[in-house]
């Protein structure tokens, strides 16, 4: 509404300024009634354009492309101008009883008024749609930036969740306990932990990895968990050779196995068995 009032207010100031300049050039005097008529024209234009916005929203014109919008906008400008001219003529010459200019034919005067109104309302529609185009562009940019931030946050959470920090701490504690008991196994555990960390960092930039690579890191993970759970954690593999070349998202299998250990093995006193079965379907 602020833009509406500002725009039509500027139109009123310009109309009054030009009217006084022209009258002064001709040696004529502009009366208060003449200024009131110009103000009435501005108010009618303000009301017509204000209520036109309701139908523009209702008809979905702001979402249309230019090829569909332009002919409709021209039709709306003609309709707005016709209503404006008829209402103005009725107000001036019917309600206010202003004298009809005898030197001008009524049809000619209405035609001039309608053409002038088409230019004015066409300009208003142009500014209106251009404003909303830029506004829609700004909204889409904000949504794009927000979506980018959401994606980055999701990537960051995914990266953080690839290797559970608690798993790393538990593995380091297990390695520390093995240093005195079984140094050879401790060195092997350190190597397996390093392999997991390296794989996690390298696979973060990939869309897919081979099932064989994923299975390798899962075996390292389970070997480290077996240091902590010992005989409570049992593993069974049933993997067909033809499935090793299949592609899958990185850390997918590792996350499933990690949840199986966390929620299926750890809470149970006797532990349990984790089975990884990957068989290719044979089509006959």
LUMMARBA-919902 format. One line per field, with one value per residue: x, z, y of N, C-alpha, C in turn. Coordinates in pm, whole numbers, plus 50000, padded with zeros to 5 digits. Last residue first. Layout:
<recs>
n_px c(X|...)
n_pz c(Z|...)
n_py c(Y|...)
ca_px c(X|...)
ca_pz c(Z|...)
ca_py c(Y|...)
c_px c(X|...)
c_pz c(Z|...)
c_py c(Y|...)
</recs>
This chain:
<recs>
n_px c(51615|51842|51953|52082|52363|52381|52497|52480|52614|52512|52619|52505|52565|52556|52480|52369|52305|52373|52558|52396|52201|52287|52557|52560|52377|52500|52717|52586|52490|52733|52851|52679|52734|52975|52861|52605|52724|52768|52921|53128|53048|52872|53009|53068|52838|52871|52815|52956|52908|53048|52984|53063|53145|53414|53483|53430|53682|53758|53537|53571|53777|53642|53447|53614|53719|53478|53414|53610|53530|53281|53347|53488|53278|53094|53237|53054|52927|53014|53279|53387|53410|53607|53823|53741|53696|53946|54092|53960|54011|54289|54327|54216|54399|54633|54561|54534|54801|54911|54770|54870|55130|55095|54894|54917|55004|54818|54552|54469|54489|54285|54065|54086|54044|53778|53645|53696|53562|53300|53246|53237|53166|53199|52981|52877|53007|52902|52636|52663|52758|52542|52353|52467|52453|52175|52110|52243|52094|51846|51908|51970|51716|51560|51680|51618|51340|51314|51423|51235|51009|51092|51115|50842|50721|50814|50698|50428|50423|50520|50309|50082|50142|50146|49876|49762|49854|49764|49489|49427|49457|49248|49029|49038|48996|48738|48597|48626|48490|48235|48175|48383|48453|48346|48215|48274|48011|48050|47977|47828|47914|47772|47820|48070|48238|48135|48122|48395|48499|48375|48483|48762|48784|48690|48891|49123|49070|49057|49321|49462|49370|49481|49754|49771|49720|49945|50155|50137|50227|50490|50595|50423|50260|50232|50066|49814|49614|49368|49414|49599|49437|49233|49374|49458|49231|49209|49410|49330|49099|49203|49378|49199|49050|49247|49308|49063|49051|49259|49147|48932|49065|49172|48928|48844|49031|49149|49398|49372|49572|49786|49915|50101|49935|49845|50085|50142|49916|49944|50193|50126|49919|50061|50261|50104|49980|50203|50284|50060|50088|50325|50253|50041|50175|50372|50202|50083)
n_pz c(48532|48719|49041|49248|49463|49808|50104|50443|50745|51075|51399|51699|52045|52403|52653|52726|52509|52420|52197|51983|51898|51910|51820|51608|51438|51390|51239|51017|50905|50858|50669|50452|50399|50330|50010|49829|49592|49326|49293|49307|49474|49371|49277|49505|49778|50115|50412|50733|51067|51387|51726|52033|52260|52257|52239|52256|52186|51960|51802|51705|51523|51346|51251|51102|50910|50782|50681|50491|50315|50230|50073|49869|49766|49667|49575|49616|49514|49536|49740|49953|50152|50112|50255|50524|50556|50498|50717|50928|50861|50876|51146|51253|51152|51282|51546|51532|51488|51731|51897|51816|51916|52193|52417|52669|52625|52430|52482|52603|52382|52225|52380|52365|52090|52075|52224|52060|51826|51918|51978|51722|51437|51123|51007|51128|51008|50754|50806|50896|50657|50488|50622|50590|50312|50280|50412|50251|50017|50105|50143|49881|49768|49908|49814|49544|49556|49648|49430|49234|49338|49313|49039|48982|49117|48962|48718|48781|48839|48611|48439|48556|48515|48236|48196|48314|48125|47879|47929|47970|47710|47594|47735|47661|47387|47395|47520|47321|47109|47211|47242|47076|47196|47253|47497|47778|48013|48345|48617|48815|48988|48874|48587|48527|48717|48738|48475|48411|48593|48504|48243|48295|48450|48274|48077|48221|48284|48022|47935|48126|48065|47807|47877|48035|47842|47675|47882|47984|47804|47779|48041|48263|48584|48841|48840|48779|48923|48977|49228|49177|49018|49193|49367|49204|49164|49389|49327|49086|49180|49376|49219|49036|49216|49309|49070|49023|49249|49192|48971|49101|49269|49086|49003|49239|49264|48931|48746|48493|48202|48035|47932|48129|48339|48243|48246|48522|48629|48512|48609|48886|48890|48791|48987|49213|49126|49099|49365|49458|49327|49462|49736|49741|49648|49843|50062|50000)
n_py c(43343|43527|43531|43783|43748|43817|43880|43915|43918|43891|43880|43738|43833|43862|43797|44044|44309|44564|44505|44398|44585|44845|44838|44655|44778|45021|44920|44818|45056|45190|45021|45048|45325|45437|45549|45371|45123|44887|44561|44388|44187|44008|43787|43639|43666|43610|43578|43573|43638|43689|43778|43894|43773|43728|44074|44341|44454|44317|44345|44601|44555|44389|44562|44737|44568|44499|44749|44783|44575|44653|44872|44747|44587|44764|45079|45386|45706|45971|46101|46233|46041|45859|45967|45955|45679|45569|45664|45537|45267|45253|45307|45074|44885|44967|44917|44640|44563|44643|44465|44222|44256|44286|44196|44329|44592|44673|44637|44871|45040|44936|45010|45285|45313|45224|45417|45641|45556|45534|45798|45912|45723|45830|45961|46182|46392|46371|46431|46692|46804|46759|46915|47165|47180|47179|47416|47599|47563|47651|47921|47990|47946|48127|48361|48337|48350|48613|48751|48680|48798|49065|49085|49046|49254|49469|49405|49435|49716|49841|49757|49869|50143|50154|50096|50317|50513|50415|50402|50672|50767|50619|50727|50996|50976|50868|51073|51271|51149|51138|51416|51656|51976|52222|52210|52032|52054|52172|51952|51823|51628|51406|51431|51516|51381|51116|51029|51046|50856|50622|50608|50595|50360|50168|50194|50125|49857|49750|49800|49649|49392|49361|49370|49140|48946|48971|48914|48646|48462|48550|48555|48323|48373|48454|48669|48573|48437|48538|48650|48852|49012|49073|49244|49452|49598|49750|49942|50051|50189|50363|50523|50636|50790|50964|51108|51231|51396|51573|51699|51822|51998|52175|52287|52407|52608|52697|52842|53083|53167|53214|53004|52957|52889|52642|52495|52497|52373|52116|52031|52012|51825|51601|51571|51510|51270|51101|51089|50946|50706|50618|50620|50438|50204|50168|50119|49880)
ca_px c(51603|51722|51975|51965|52308|52377|52484|52446|52614|52524|52587|52573|52489|52594|52543|52477|52280|52283|52604|52499|52172|52154|52518|52646|52352|52376|52742|52656|52398|52635|52918|52687|52599|52947|52969|52654|52632|52792|52803|53143|53154|52815|52955|53175|52868|52880|52768|52955|52886|53025|53015|53034|53005|53329|53540|53323|53609|53857|53560|53465|53801|53761|53406|53532|53809|53557|53326|53612|53664|53292|53264|53556|53401|53057|53209|53176|52913|52872|53229|53372|53317|53476|53830|53776|53591|53833|54131|53962|53874|54221|54377|54155|54257|54626|54592|54416|54699|54956|54753|54729|55108|55146|54920|54874|55081|54961|54623|54470|54576|54425|54092|54097|54172|53885|53644|53745|53706|53368|53252|53347|53117|53275|53045|52821|53032|53045|52670|52614|52841|52671|52331|52450|52584|52256|52056|52285|52238|51861|51865|52074|51833|51532|51683|51758|51403|51265|51487|51376|51011|51063|51235|50944|50699|50843|50845|50479|50372|50594|50449|50094|50127|50268|49979|49746|49880|49906|49563|49419|49543|49387|49060|49050|49122|48847|48607|48677|48633|48304|48179|48280|48502|48428|48138|48344|48075|48004|48074|47761|47960|47758|47693|47961|48256|48159|48001|48297|48542|48349|48339|48706|48832|48619|48750|49110|49089|48940|49206|49485|49338|49336|49697|49797|49626|49810|50145|50102|50087|50409|50569|50534|50261|50309|50205|49891|49748|49386|49315|49637|49566|49204|49304|49559|49280|49122|49413|49451|49089|49106|49428|49306|48985|49183|49411|49117|48950|49269|49270|48907|48986|49264|49013|48763|49033|49070|49348|49385|49450|49726|49802|50149|50012|49751|50014|50237|49944|49822|50176|50235|49894|49942|50298|50192|49900|50120|50373|50089|49977|50317|50366|50020|50057|50413|50293|50000)
ca_pz c(48440|48636|48912|49201|49337|49701|49978|50334|50624|50947|51290|51570|51934|52271|52575|52807|52546|52535|52323|52052|51899|51963|51929|51724|51482|51465|51364|51107|50944|50949|50797|50521|50420|50473|50106|49893|49696|49384|49300|49215|49520|49436|49177|49439|49645|50010|50299|50600|50961|51251|51626|51897|52256|52203|52238|52293|52303|52066|51864|51802|51639|51413|51335|51213|51005|50848|50781|50607|50375|50311|50192|49956|49817|49785|49549|49628|49539|49537|49635|49829|50172|50054|50109|50463|50585|50411|50581|50922|50870|50749|51047|51284|51113|51136|51506|51562|51386|51607|51915|51788|51773|52111|52285|52659|52715|52413|52411|52684|52497|52178|52357|52496|52148|52005|52270|52198|51822|51867|52088|51813|51567|51225|50939|51168|51149|50773|50751|50989|50777|50456|50611|50725|50378|50221|50462|50391|50017|50067|50257|49984|49719|49921|49958|49586|49508|49731|49561|49217|49326|49446|49120|48922|49167|49106|48730|48750|48934|48736|48410|48548|48650|48311|48142|48380|48270|47900|47895|48083|47816|47549|47746|47803|47436|47332|47587|47456|47097|47180|47358|47063|47181|47132|47374|47679|47911|48207|48545|48720|49013|49014|48643|48453|48683|48858|48555|48338|48600|48640|48264|48213|48502|48400|48043|48164|48391|48110|47861|48115|48195|47826|47787|48096|47952|47624|47808|48067|47846|47660|47971|48181|48442|48819|48882|48673|48914|48846|49214|49262|48966|49081|49419|49259|49054|49380|49453|49088|49073|49413|49335|48989|49138|49402|49138|48924|49231|49310|48954|48997|49328|49165|48906|49182|49360|49052|48792|48636|48269|48104|47854|47995|48349|48261|48119|48426|48664|48491|48466|48839|48936|48722|48848|49214|49159|48982|49267|49511|49287|49317|49688|49783|49581|49704|50064|50000)
ca_py c(43229|43533|43463|43710|43799|43718|43954|43825|44000|43821|43972|43719|43780|43912|43690|43984|44171|44552|44564|44319|44442|44816|44926|44632|44641|45021|44991|44725|44949|45248|45041|44919|45275|45421|45523|45494|45166|45020|44647|44502|44276|44126|43880|43716|43614|43712|43497|43634|43540|43739|43676|43939|43816|43621|43939|44249|44501|44337|44213|44577|44641|44337|44450|44787|44635|44394|44688|44871|44576|44533|44892|44845|44524|44685|44938|45305|45563|45940|46013|46310|46152|45828|45956|46083|45775|45540|45702|45684|45318|45223|45402|45203|44878|44969|45055|44722|44534|44708|44609|44249|44232|44399|44138|44191|44505|44702|44531|44749|45063|44926|44868|45220|45354|45152|45279|45638|45585|45416|45701|45945|45760|45757|45850|46054|46368|46350|46300|46589|46809|46698|46770|47112|47181|47072|47289|47584|47536|47511|47841|48000|47871|47984|48331|48340|48227|48502|48760|48642|48653|49011|49099|48959|49119|49463|49408|49302|49616|49854|49724|49723|50089|50182|50007|50188|50526|50443|50279|50579|50819|50599|50583|50960|51034|50792|50944|51294|51182|51013|51325|51554|51839|52212|52202|52115|51972|52197|52033|51911|51765|51442|51390|51578|51522|51198|51031|51128|50997|50670|50615|50704|50489|50192|50217|50259|49956|49744|49856|49794|49450|49357|49472|49270|48962|49000|49040|48761|48454|48529|48680|48369|48342|48332|48693|48638|48381|48476|48542|48738|48964|48983|49126|49359|49515|49633|49867|49968|50089|50261|50448|50547|50684|50873|51028|51138|51290|51485|51622|51723|51891|52092|52215|52298|52497|52713|52713|53058|53123|53328|53055|52989|53013|52753|52518|52552|52512|52194|52056|52098|51962|51650|51602|51628|51387|51130|51153|51079|50793|50630|50700|50577|50257|50194|50233|50000)
c_px c(51514|51722|51842|51992|52189|52313|52496|52423|52596|52516|52614|52524|52572|52506|52583|52552|52400|52266|52506|52529|52270|52123|52387|52595|52435|52342|52617|52682|52462|52535|52821|52749|52601|52806|52918|52761|52688|52685|52836|53022|53170|52921|52897|53121|52973|52918|52758|52906|52872|53007|52973|53080|52965|53181|53439|53369|53505|53786|53668|53483|53695|53793|53525|53493|53732|53656|53399|53520|53668|53427|53275|53479|53475|53180|53174|53138|53051|52847|53079|53314|53291|53377|53692|53773|53617|53721|54014|53997|53870|54079|54311|54199|54185|54481|54584|54440|54574|54855|54796|54699|54964|55119|54967|54916|55046|55047|54773|54548|54584|54520|54236|54129|54193|54021|53756|53751|53765|53519|53322|53359|53234|53230|53126|52888|52986|53078|52817|52647|52797|52762|52462|52430|52575|52393|52139|52235|52289|52008|51881|52037|51946|51650|51657|51772|51550|51329|51444|51449|51154|51065|51213|51072|50795|50829|50886|50631|50432|50553|50532|50238|50144|50262|50112|49842|49871|49940|49712|49493|49544|49486|49204|49089|49145|48982|48720|48694|48696|48455|48254|48288|48382|48476|48219|48278|48145|48083|48026|47859|47900|47795|47674|47823|48127|48163|48015|48167|48442|48387|48306|48556|48767|48655|48669|48965|49068|48950|49082|49369|49356|49294|49545|49741|49645|49707|50006|50073|50043|50261|50477|50494|50390|50320|50294|50037|49836|49526|49333|49543|49614|49333|49279|49495|49382|49161|49330|49459|49210|49099|49334|49363|49088|49112|49349|49221|48999|49171|49289|49029|48955|49190|49111|48842|48952|49085|49275|49323|49479|49597|49737|50039|50064|49822|49918|50169|50043|49846|50052|50220|50001|49913|50179|50228|49984|50036|50295|50182|49993|50207|50356|50130|50040|50297|50338|50087)
c_pz c(48325|48536|48835|49062|49295|49578|49864|50209|50506|50834|51159|51470|51808|52162|52435|52728|52620|52586|52439|52191|51979|51970|51994|51845|51606|51517|51451|51242|51044|50997|50901|50659|50499|50501|50250|49997|49760|49489|49370|49217|49432|49476|49239|49340|49576|49879|50179|50497|50828|51155|51489|51797|52116|52201|52183|52300|52350|52195|51971|51872|51746|51536|51408|51308|51127|50947|50854|50717|50501|50381|50286|50085|49909|49847|49679|49598|49553|49570|49650|49715|50046|50068|50047|50311|50519|50431|50485|50781|50857|50748|50912|51184|51141|51088|51354|51522|51406|51495|51789|51804|51734|51962|52191|52528|52697|52500|52405|52618|52586|52294|52312|52481|52287|52062|52205|52251|51962|51866|52044|51928|51661|51360|51036|51101|51192|50918|50772|50939|50878|50579|50578|50722|50519|50289|50410|50449|50158|50065|50228|50106|49822|49875|49981|49734|49545|49688|49653|49351|49309|49445|49261|49005|49104|49158|48876|48758|48908|48837|48536|48522|48651|48453|48210|48324|48339|48049|47918|48056|47936|47653|47703|47819|47581|47380|47529|47531|47234|47166|47330|47182|47175|47104|47249|47542|47810|48106|48402|48650|48918|49038|48785|48504|48629|48824|48677|48417|48530|48653|48402|48237|48427|48455|48168|48130|48339|48222|47949|48042|48192|47959|47802|48009|48020|47734|47752|47986|47920|47692|47850|48100|48376|48672|48861|48710|48808|48826|49082|49241|49046|49015|49308|49312|49104|49262|49443|49216|49076|49308|49373|49101|49086|49329|49232|48989|49131|49300|49071|48975|49226|49227|48979|49080|49309|49145|48925|48671|48416|48173|47918|47908|48213|48272|48131|48293|48566|48521|48438|48692|48885|48761|48771|49071|49154|49007|49140|49418|49345|49272|49538|49730|49612|49625|49924|50000)
c_py c(43267|43418|43463|43654|43716|43780|43852|43910|43907|43921|43898|43823|43772|43855|43736|43878|44113|44409|44546|44373|44358|44666|44881|44711|44609|44882|44996|44792|44854|45143|45098|44935|45144|45370|45522|45462|45293|45052|44779|44596|44399|44227|44006|43818|43700|43645|43591|43533|43613|43622|43727|43834|43862|43659|43838|44103|44400|44374|44220|44442|44621|44421|44388|44673|44684|44454|44576|44818|44663|44526|44772|44866|44620|44618|44867|45161|45500|45794|45991|46226|46232|45941|45935|46077|45909|45641|45681|45732|45470|45279|45380|45309|45010|44969|45068|44867|44620|44684|44684|44398|44264|44380|44250|44126|44358|44612|44552|44637|44939|44946|44848|45072|45292|45186|45197|45494|45579|45437|45573|45846|45791|45808|45764|45935|46229|46320|46269|46449|46704|46695|46698|46961|47126|47064|47171|47452|47515|47471|47691|47917|47873|47899|48183|48307|48221|48371|48646|48646|48602|48859|49045|48964|49018|49321|49399|49296|49478|49746|49732|49681|49937|50128|50027|50083|50391|50449|50299|50449|50726|50649|50556|50813|50992|50842|50860|51163|51202|51036|51195|51457|51744|52070|52183|52102|52062|52113|52053|52005|51867|51587|51438|51536|51584|51347|51119|51138|51088|50817|50671|50720|50606|50329|50248|50292|50098|49848|49858|49862|49601|49419|49477|49383|49098|49019|49065|48887|48580|48521|48661|48490|48388|48294|48570|48657|48445|48420|48467|48620|48845|48932|49026|49232|49413|49543|49740|49885|49996|50151|50335|50463|50585|50759|50925|51046|51186|51370|51525|51635|51783|51974|52124|52217|52379|52592|52734|52922|53095|53294|53177|53047|53056|52887|52636|52586|52574|52342|52141|52132|52057|51796|51660|51668|51515|51257|51190|51157|50933|50725|50724|50668|50406|50255|50269|50126)
</recs>
